[in-house]
Amino acid sequence: MALLHEDRLFPADSTTRTIARELYQQVKALPIISPHGHTDPRWFADNEHFTNPAELLIQPDHYVFRMLYSQGVPLKSLGIGASADPEAVWKIFAHHYHLFRGTPSRLWLDYVFQHVFEIDEPLSDQSASRYYQKIQDQLTTEAFRPRALFERFNIEVLATTEGTLDPLTHHKKIIDSDWQGRVITTFRPDDLLDPEQPAFVDNLHALGQLTGEDTTQYQGYLQALRQRRQHFIAHGATATDHGHATATTADLSARECESLFQRAQKNALSAQEADLFRGQMLTEMAAMSLDDGLVMQLHPGCYRNHNNPLFMSHGRDKGADIPLQTEYVHALRPLLNKYGNDPKFSMIVFTLDETSYSRELAPLAGHYPALKVGPAWWFHDSPEGMRRYREQVTETAGFYNTAGFNDDTRAFLSIPARHDLARRMDCAFLAQLVAEHRLSDSEACELAQALTYSLAKSAYKL
């Protein structure tokens, strides 16, 4: 018995469902463009076998352990922040698998079980050991090395994300190898743009040592960042990424910039001034993008590490991040007034605040040539989130001021599952427009191809 129904996520109405099926058949086998994510480049550089099912499918996936933690499962029992027997971890996961009913994680995981590992029985206490052994056995084969899976998944390009100071050793190893898979990096300079990060001053010192620039002075600091951007471009980067708490941008005088920068080095900025500094740096990053061509991504609106005891015991990215209400109209105006009309500049903005789609982001993207709206992201990377996104954005920004789909995942095996889900939801949305005679069949076919493949490839200059 298959874990997944062939008509999953398609409309219940038979006429519309038939249209969705036909559209999906035309795009389901297209190559995957994965332009933004957090998979480990070491996997593809070293091409070593994955160790065990728990390490591969549970421990790197914050969607999974977040849900388990919410139901009282200690992270240490899952081998997060502590050693644990991987089969015992798997059995805990299997025992709690019912918690994922109705969630996108359930769809992603069942896709992996059925299509990647060819398992057709539901995961439960009774099947846990059989699951574990079957997955473990397959992980030892040549077909399950990272590069083989990359090719099996039909990934055309996959972008990882690294910080400013990363030496990009693994990316260099991939480039120097005879493997033809395209794995590129993305420049994530938050470690050098956020004066509230505890290591900000140490990072400035390290940046100066790495580049030979005087990073105690604002202009030297900017020049050092330009250097690092070039280093990332040499390793395949086509984009930057910025995970600021707000969408604030600024256009300050040179004197104001230098003053803020000097005070930042002394940890003398108020919270408001720190946000202003980050905002000025977003505008500086936009200026650099005009020079070097990197696409700029902004991911604001998340209160990171909300659970302070968990952060203190387990560190960052442990599932305690919460969406925030985010304002864009005033926040982005300084940057967009300076660069938003320049066709050489490209900026993709994401949000965790769905109330901003129709009110702010879609009207902005529907006007400024430089701006595109990123796909439904993180908490909204779900069937309902994708549907709401299309409904709220399309009427003002259209389809072509959006950036296709990106999976933004650390869980490598979920990449084809996530793209399949997005393709089904986009085909379902287009089918509704065809059924209502708002699109012709041929227009819907062209749009399905664009939403699946060409929009992301174009938006990220791939």
C-alpha positions as CSV (number, residue, x, y, z in Angstrom):
1,M,0.0,0.0,0.0
2,A,1.4,3.4,-1.0
3,L,2.0,5.9,1.7
4,L,1.0,8.8,-0.6
5,H,-2.0,9.2,-2.8
6,E,-1.3,10.1,-6.4
7,D,-3.8,13.0,-6.3
8,R,-2.6,14.4,-3.0
9,L,-3.0,18.2,-2.8
10,F,-5.0,18.4,-6.0
11,P,-8.5,20.0,-5.8
12,A,-11.4,17.9,-4.6
13,D,-13.6,19.0,-7.6
14,S,-13.1,16.5,-10.3
15,T,-13.0,19.0,-13.2
16,T,-10.3,21.1,-11.6
17,R,-8.4,18.1,-10.4
18,T,-8.1,16.8,-13.9
19,I,-6.6,20.1,-15.1
20,A,-4.2,20.0,-12.1
21,R,-3.1,16.5,-13.0
22,E,-2.4,17.4,-16.6
23,L,-0.4,20.5,-15.6
24,Y,1.6,18.4,-13.0
25,Q,2.5,15.8,-15.6
26,Q,4.2,18.5,-17.6
27,V,6.4,19.7,-14.8
28,K,6.9,16.9,-12.3
29,A,10.1,15.6,-14.0
30,L,11.7,19.1,-14.6
31,P,15.2,19.5,-13.0
32,I,15.3,20.9,-9.5
33,I,16.6,24.5,-9.0
34,S,17.5,24.8,-5.4
35,P,18.9,28.4,-5.1
36,H,18.9,28.8,-1.4
37,G,19.4,26.3,1.4
38,H,21.5,25.1,4.3
39,T,22.7,21.6,3.3
40,D,26.3,20.8,4.3
41,P,28.8,21.3,1.4
42,R,31.0,18.7,3.1
43,W,28.6,16.0,2.0
44,F,29.2,16.7,-1.7
45,A,32.9,17.5,-1.2
46,D,33.8,14.3,0.6
47,N,31.0,12.1,-0.9
48,E,31.0,9.8,2.1
49,H,28.2,7.5,3.2
50,F,25.6,9.0,5.6
51,T,26.1,7.4,8.9
52,N,22.6,6.3,10.1
53,P,18.9,7.2,9.7
54,A,18.7,9.4,12.8
55,E,21.7,11.5,11.8
56,L,20.3,11.9,8.3
57,L,16.6,12.4,8.8
58,I,16.0,13.6,12.4
59,Q,18.9,15.5,13.9
60,P,19.4,18.1,11.1
61,D,15.7,18.8,10.6
62,H,14.4,21.5,13.0
63,Y,10.8,20.9,11.8
64,V,11.1,17.4,13.2
65,F,12.7,17.9,16.5
66,R,10.7,21.1,17.1
67,M,7.4,19.1,17.0
68,L,8.9,16.4,19.3
69,Y,10.2,18.9,21.8
70,S,6.7,20.6,21.9
71,Q,5.3,17.3,23.1
72,G,7.9,16.9,25.9
73,V,10.6,14.9,24.1
74,P,14.0,16.1,25.4
75,L,16.4,17.1,22.7
76,K,19.2,15.1,24.3
77,S,17.1,11.9,23.9
78,L,17.2,12.7,20.1
79,G,21.0,12.9,20.1
80,I,20.9,16.7,19.9
81,G,23.6,18.2,22.2
82,A,24.4,14.8,23.6
83,S,25.3,11.3,22.4
84,A,22.5,8.8,21.9
85,D,22.1,5.4,20.3
86,P,20.7,6.2,16.8
87,E,18.3,3.3,16.7
88,A,16.9,4.4,20.1
89,V,16.5,7.9,18.6
90,W,14.7,6.4,15.7
91,K,12.3,4.4,17.9
92,I,11.4,7.6,19.8
93,F,10.7,9.3,16.5
94,A,8.5,6.4,15.3
95,H,6.6,6.3,18.5
96,H,5.7,10.0,18.1
97,Y,5.2,9.9,14.3
98,H,1.4,10.5,14.7
99,L,2.2,14.0,15.9
100,F,3.0,15.0,12.3
101,R,-0.4,14.2,10.9
102,G,-1.7,17.0,8.8
103,T,1.7,18.8,8.7
104,P,4.0,19.4,5.6
105,S,6.7,17.4,7.5
106,R,4.5,14.3,7.2
107,L,4.2,14.8,3.5
108,W,7.9,15.4,3.1
109,L,8.9,12.4,5.2
110,D,6.4,10.0,3.6
111,Y,7.7,11.1,0.2
112,V,11.3,10.2,1.3
113,F,10.2,6.9,2.8
114,Q,8.2,5.9,-0.3
115,H,10.2,7.4,-3.2
116,V,13.8,7.4,-1.9
117,F,13.8,4.3,0.3
118,E,10.9,2.4,-1.4
119,I,9.1,1.6,1.9
120,D,5.4,1.2,1.6
121,E,4.2,0.5,5.2
122,P,3.3,3.3,7.7
123,L,5.9,4.2,10.3
124,S,4.9,3.0,13.8
125,D,6.2,1.3,16.9
126,Q,5.7,-2.0,15.1
127,S,7.5,-1.0,11.9
128,A,10.3,1.1,13.5
129,S,13.0,-1.5,13.5
130,R,12.2,-2.7,10.0
131,Y,12.4,0.9,8.8
132,Y,15.6,1.6,10.5
133,Q,17.3,-1.5,9.1
134,K,16.1,-1.0,5.6
135,I,17.3,2.6,5.6
136,Q,20.6,1.7,7.2
137,D,21.2,-1.1,4.7
138,Q,20.6,1.3,1.8
139,L,22.8,4.0,3.2
140,T,25.8,1.7,2.9
141,T,25.4,1.3,-0.9
142,E,27.0,3.4,-3.6
143,A,23.6,4.6,-4.8
144,F,23.1,6.5,-1.5
145,R,26.3,8.5,-1.5
146,P,25.5,12.2,-1.6
147,R,26.6,12.8,-5.2
148,A,24.6,9.8,-6.4
149,L,21.5,11.1,-4.7
150,F,22.1,14.6,-6.0
151,E,22.0,13.1,-9.6
152,R,19.1,10.8,-8.8
153,F,17.1,13.8,-7.5
154,N,17.7,15.5,-10.8
155,I,19.2,18.6,-9.1
156,E,20.5,21.1,-11.7
157,V,22.0,23.5,-9.1
158,L,22.0,23.6,-5.3
159,A,23.1,26.6,-3.3
160,T,24.4,26.3,0.3
161,T,24.8,29.3,2.7
162,E,28.1,30.3,4.4
163,G,29.2,33.1,6.7
164,T,31.6,35.9,5.7
165,L,34.7,34.2,7.3
166,D,34.1,30.7,5.9
167,P,37.1,29.5,3.9
168,L,34.9,27.7,1.5
169,T,37.2,24.7,1.6
170,H,34.5,22.2,0.7
171,H,33.3,24.3,-2.2
172,K,36.8,24.5,-3.5
173,K,37.1,20.7,-3.2
174,I,33.9,20.3,-5.3
175,I,35.2,22.7,-7.9
176,D,38.5,20.9,-8.2
177,S,36.9,17.5,-8.4
178,D,35.9,15.8,-11.7
179,W,32.2,15.6,-10.5
180,Q,29.8,17.6,-12.7
181,G,27.2,18.4,-10.0
182,R,26.7,22.1,-9.5
183,V,26.9,23.1,-5.8
184,I,27.5,26.8,-5.2
185,T,27.7,29.0,-2.1
186,T,25.7,32.0,-0.9
187,F,27.2,34.9,0.9
188,R,25.6,35.4,4.4
189,P,27.4,38.3,6.1
190,D,25.2,38.6,9.2
191,D,28.2,37.8,11.4
192,L,29.8,41.0,10.2
193,L,26.7,43.2,9.8
194,D,25.1,42.8,13.2
195,P,26.7,44.7,16.0
196,E,24.6,42.9,18.5
197,Q,26.2,39.6,17.8
198,P,28.5,38.7,20.7
199,A,31.4,37.9,18.4
200,F,31.0,41.1,16.2
201,V,34.3,42.7,17.3
202,D,36.2,39.5,17.1
203,N,34.8,38.9,13.7
204,L,35.9,42.4,12.6
205,H,39.4,41.5,13.7
206,A,39.3,38.2,11.9
207,L,38.0,39.9,8.8
208,G,40.9,42.4,8.9
209,Q,43.5,39.6,9.2
210,L,41.9,37.6,6.4
211,T,41.7,40.5,3.9
212,G,44.6,42.7,4.9
213,E,42.2,45.7,5.3
214,D,42.0,48.1,8.2
215,T,38.6,46.9,9.6
216,T,38.7,49.4,12.5
217,Q,37.8,52.1,9.9
218,Y,34.5,52.1,8.1
219,Q,35.9,52.3,4.6
220,G,38.4,49.6,5.3
221,Y,35.5,47.5,6.7
222,L,33.5,48.0,3.5
223,Q,36.5,47.1,1.3
224,A,37.1,43.9,3.3
225,L,33.4,42.9,2.7
226,R,33.9,43.6,-1.0
227,Q,36.9,41.3,-1.0
228,R,34.9,38.5,0.6
229,R,32.1,38.9,-1.8
230,Q,34.6,38.3,-4.6
231,H,35.9,35.2,-2.8
232,F,32.4,33.8,-2.7
233,I,31.8,34.7,-6.4
234,A,34.9,32.7,-7.3
235,H,33.3,29.7,-5.6
236,G,30.1,30.0,-7.5
237,A,27.9,32.5,-5.5
238,T,25.2,34.3,-7.4
239,A,23.4,35.7,-4.3
240,T,23.8,37.2,-0.8
241,D,21.4,36.5,2.1
242,H,20.5,38.6,5.0
243,G,18.6,37.3,8.1
244,H,18.0,40.6,9.9
245,A,15.3,40.9,12.6
246,T,13.6,43.8,10.7
247,A,13.5,45.1,7.2
248,T,15.0,48.4,8.2
249,T,17.2,50.1,5.6
250,A,18.9,53.5,5.8
251,D,20.8,56.0,3.7
252,L,23.1,57.9,6.1
253,S,25.9,60.3,5.5
254,A,29.5,59.1,5.5
255,R,30.1,60.9,8.9
256,E,27.0,59.2,10.4
257,C,28.2,55.8,9.2
258,E,31.7,56.2,10.6
259,S,30.3,57.3,14.0
260,L,27.9,54.4,14.2
261,F,30.7,52.0,13.2
262,Q,33.1,53.3,15.8
263,R,30.6,53.0,18.5
264,A,29.6,49.6,17.4
265,Q,33.2,48.4,18.1
266,K,32.8,49.7,21.6
267,N,29.5,47.9,22.2
268,A,28.0,51.4,22.7
269,L,25.0,51.2,20.4
270,S,21.4,51.2,21.7
271,A,19.1,48.6,20.2
272,Q,17.6,51.2,17.9
273,E,21.0,52.3,16.7
274,A,22.1,48.7,16.1
275,D,19.0,48.3,13.9
276,L,19.9,51.5,12.1
277,F,23.5,50.2,11.5
278,R,22.1,46.9,10.1
279,G,19.8,49.0,7.9
280,Q,22.7,51.1,6.6
281,M,24.6,47.9,5.9
282,L,21.7,46.5,3.8
283,T,21.9,49.6,1.7
284,E,25.7,49.2,1.4
285,M,25.2,45.6,0.3
286,A,22.8,46.8,-2.4
287,A,25.4,49.2,-3.7
288,M,27.9,46.3,-3.8
289,S,25.4,44.2,-5.7
290,L,25.2,46.8,-8.4
291,D,29.0,46.4,-8.8
292,D,29.4,42.7,-8.6
293,G,26.0,41.4,-9.7
294,L,25.0,39.3,-6.7
295,V,21.3,39.0,-6.1
296,M,20.3,40.2,-2.7
297,Q,18.0,38.2,-0.5
298,L,16.4,39.6,2.7
299,H,14.8,37.2,5.3
300,P,13.5,39.4,8.1
301,G,10.8,39.0,10.7
302,C,11.9,36.3,13.0
303,Y,12.6,36.3,16.7
304,R,15.4,33.9,16.9
305,N,16.3,31.7,19.9
306,H,13.1,32.8,21.7
307,N,13.6,30.0,24.3
308,N,16.6,31.3,26.2
309,P,17.2,28.2,28.4
310,L,17.2,26.0,25.3
311,F,19.5,28.5,23.5
312,M,21.9,28.4,26.5
313,S,22.0,24.6,26.6
314,H,21.9,23.7,22.9
315,G,22.9,26.8,20.9
316,R,21.4,28.4,17.8
317,D,18.9,26.9,15.3
318,K,17.2,24.5,17.7
319,G,13.6,25.2,16.7
320,A,12.8,28.1,19.1
321,D,12.4,30.7,16.4
322,I,9.1,32.6,16.2
323,P,7.6,34.8,13.4
324,L,7.3,38.5,14.1
325,Q,5.0,41.2,12.7
326,T,7.2,43.0,10.1
327,E,6.8,46.4,8.3
328,Y,8.2,46.9,4.8
329,V,6.8,50.1,3.2
330,H,8.7,52.5,5.4
331,A,11.5,50.1,6.2
332,L,12.6,49.5,2.6
333,R,12.0,53.0,1.3
334,P,15.6,54.3,1.8
335,L,17.1,51.4,-0.1
336,L,14.5,51.3,-2.8
337,N,14.6,55.1,-3.4
338,K,18.3,54.8,-3.9
339,Y,18.5,51.5,-6.0
340,G,15.0,50.1,-6.5
341,N,14.7,51.7,-10.0
342,D,18.0,50.4,-11.3
343,P,17.5,47.4,-13.6
344,K,21.0,46.1,-12.7
345,F,20.0,45.5,-9.1
346,S,17.9,42.6,-8.0
347,M,16.4,42.0,-4.5
348,I,14.2,39.2,-3.3
349,V,12.3,39.8,-0.1
350,F,10.8,37.1,2.1
351,T,8.4,37.4,5.0
352,L,7.1,35.4,7.9
353,D,4.3,37.9,8.3
354,E,1.6,36.9,5.9
355,T,-0.5,40.0,6.6
356,S,2.1,42.0,4.7
357,Y,1.7,40.1,1.3
358,S,-1.3,41.9,-0.1
359,R,-0.8,45.1,1.9
360,E,2.9,45.8,1.4
361,L,5.1,43.3,-0.4
362,A,3.0,42.6,-3.5
363,P,2.3,46.3,-4.2
364,L,6.1,47.1,-3.7
365,A,7.1,44.2,-6.0
366,G,4.4,45.2,-8.4
367,H,6.1,48.6,-8.9
368,Y,9.8,48.6,-8.3
369,P,11.8,46.9,-11.1
370,A,14.5,45.7,-8.7
371,L,12.1,43.9,-6.3
372,K,10.7,40.4,-6.3
373,V,8.7,38.6,-3.6
374,G,10.3,35.4,-2.4
375,P,8.2,32.2,-2.0
376,A,6.2,31.2,1.1
377,W,9.0,30.7,3.6
378,W,9.7,28.6,6.7
379,F,6.6,28.4,8.8
380,H,4.5,29.0,5.6
381,D,6.3,26.4,3.5
382,S,3.2,24.3,3.5
383,P,0.2,23.6,1.3
384,E,-2.0,26.2,3.0
385,G,0.9,28.7,3.2
386,M,1.6,28.3,-0.5
387,R,-2.1,28.7,-1.4
388,R,-2.4,31.9,0.7
389,Y,0.8,33.2,-0.8
390,R,-0.5,32.8,-4.4
391,E,-3.9,34.2,-3.5
392,Q,-2.5,37.3,-1.8
393,V,0.5,38.1,-4.1
394,T,-0.7,37.3,-7.6
395,E,-3.5,39.9,-7.9
396,T,-1.1,42.8,-7.4
397,A,2.4,41.5,-8.3
398,G,1.4,38.9,-10.8
399,F,3.4,35.7,-11.2
400,Y,6.5,37.2,-12.9
401,N,7.4,39.5,-10.0
402,T,7.9,36.4,-7.8
403,A,11.0,34.2,-7.6
404,G,9.7,30.6,-8.1
405,F,10.3,28.2,-5.3
406,N,13.3,27.5,-3.0
407,D,13.4,24.7,-0.4
408,D,15.5,26.5,2.2
409,T,16.3,23.2,3.9
410,R,19.1,21.5,5.9
411,A,17.5,18.1,5.3
412,F,19.0,16.9,2.0
413,L,16.6,14.1,1.3
414,S,13.6,16.3,1.7
415,I,14.6,18.5,-1.3
416,P,12.7,16.5,-4.0
417,A,9.8,16.1,-1.6
418,R,9.5,19.8,-1.0
419,H,9.8,20.7,-4.7
420,D,7.1,18.0,-5.5
421,L,4.8,19.6,-3.0
422,A,5.3,23.1,-4.4
423,R,4.7,21.9,-8.0
424,R,1.5,20.2,-7.0
425,M,0.2,23.3,-5.1
426,D,1.1,25.6,-8.0
427,C,-0.6,23.3,-10.5
428,A,-3.7,23.2,-8.3
429,F,-3.8,27.0,-8.1
430,L,-3.4,27.4,-11.9
431,A,-6.0,24.7,-12.5
432,Q,-8.5,26.8,-10.5
433,L,-7.8,29.8,-12.7
434,V,-8.3,27.7,-15.8
435,A,-11.5,26.3,-14.5
436,E,-12.7,29.8,-13.9
437,H,-11.7,30.8,-17.4
438,R,-9.2,33.3,-16.1
439,L,-6.3,31.5,-17.9
440,S,-6.2,29.5,-21.0
441,D,-4.7,26.0,-21.0
442,S,-1.6,27.1,-22.8
443,E,-1.0,30.0,-20.5
444,A,-1.4,27.7,-17.5
445,C,1.2,25.3,-19.0
446,E,3.7,28.2,-19.5
447,L,3.1,29.4,-16.0
448,A,3.6,25.9,-14.5
449,Q,6.9,25.6,-16.2
450,A,7.9,29.1,-15.0
451,L,6.9,28.6,-11.4
452,T,8.7,25.2,-11.3
453,Y,11.9,26.1,-13.1
454,S,12.6,29.2,-15.1
455,L,11.5,31.9,-12.6
456,A,14.0,30.7,-9.9
457,K,16.7,30.2,-12.5
458,S,16.3,33.7,-13.8
459,A,15.8,35.4,-10.4
460,Y,19.0,33.9,-9.0
461,K,21.0,34.4,-12.3
462,L,21.6,30.7,-12.7
